Amino acid sequence: MLPKKHRIQRKDFDRFFKSARPHHTPSLSIRIAPIPIGDTHQMTQCSCVISKKVSKLSPMRHLIRRRVYSILRDHISEIPASSIIIHAKKSGDFSFDNLKKEIDGVIVKIFK
């Protein structure tokens, strides 16, 4: 799990979601928005959204969320201050290796 300081607060979610640029992979929709200079949160913040359409079972949704946060934790120090919102698609493959490949591909493409 990511520390609380690296998670997007509920009150800021809509603002970042609307201003973020989407990037799509087969299993995920990843929205990334830079955090403006002067904002109170000058660090990378992340959020993971898994709807009940992906899985009716909450343990499965929590498993996907934990996997995503685990992958993001490895990259959090090398990403400049931005907000990242990851939304799981209904027809995705949510194995750890597949999620890692997709998230790493988008992060490398955007930030390197």
Secondary structure as GFF3:
##gff-version 3
##sequence-region A 1 112
A	DSSP	three_ten_helix	4	6	.	.	.	ID=ss1
A	DSSP	alpha_helix	10	19	.	.	.	ID=ss2
A	DSSP	beta_strand	21	24	.	.	.	ID=ss3
A	DSSP	beta_strand	28	34	.	.	.	ID=ss4
A	DSSP	beta_strand	45	49	.	.	.	ID=ss5
A	DSSP	alpha_helix	58	75	.	.	.	ID=ss6
A	DSSP	beta_strand	82	88	.	.	.	ID=ss7
A	DSSP	alpha_helix	96	111	.	.	.	ID=ss8
###
